[in-house]
Amino acid sequence: MKLILVRHGESAANFENYWTGWLDVDLTTKGIEQAKNAGKKLKAAGVVIDVAYESVLKRSIKTAQMILKEAEAHFVPENKTWRLNERHYGALVGKNKDIIKREFGAEQVKKWRRGFDEVPPLVKENHFDRRYDNLDPGLIPLGESLRMTSQRVIPLWQDKIAPALLDEKTVLVCGHGNSLRVLVQYLEAIPTDQVDQIDIPNATPVVYTFDSQLKISKKEIL
């Protein structure tokens, strides 16, 4: 019973230092190589992937597909879900982090980035493409705190990922910094006031081994 958590490789937004959220940005050349290396590490460690979950954003999808290819698991089922999307940063999306820091102050930006209940300024209206057409509009936020992000991620664990693990599948979850942060917080029962200490580097596989009661018996960072 193994769960592999991997944040996508470096994206254009990571490189250019702006808030991304649900903005659909691509991987950089470095990000592509990071994703391939993550797959190679999993193969070298003898991890055999049975099923993959990824967000509906291409930086996650491409990272997952390159990992699967390098790990010789490109044929396994892939499940794309909005529940693994990055946290929706509201009106901050597309803004340079350094400029926002100068405008609002470093302390406020830290709260927006790491506080569990801090909601960013909301966007007035979303302008998304058809990938969300079948999603209940009431589920699409105008901005999210980490708690709100957790409330959409954890049902994916409960309804899909945990049952797959209990079926003795090895599950790859390729998400984003914050969607994985809240999942780690939940799995490891980390207090909400310590969530800011959870670091999720790009394209670094974290492999959890679970017992039959879905208790963590081992955690390994490749």
Secondary structure, 3 states (H helix, E strand, C coil): CEEEEEECCCEHHHHHCECCCCCCCCECHHHHHHHHHHHHHHHHCCCCCCEEEECCCHHHHHHHHHHHHHCCCCCCCEEECHHHCCCCCHHHCCCEHHHHHHHHCHHHHHHHHHCCCCCCCCCCCCCCCHHHCCCCHHHCCCCCCHHHHHHHHHHHHHHHHHHHHHCCCCEEEEECHHHHHHHHHHHCCCCHHHHHHCCCCECCCEEEEECCCCCEEEEEEC
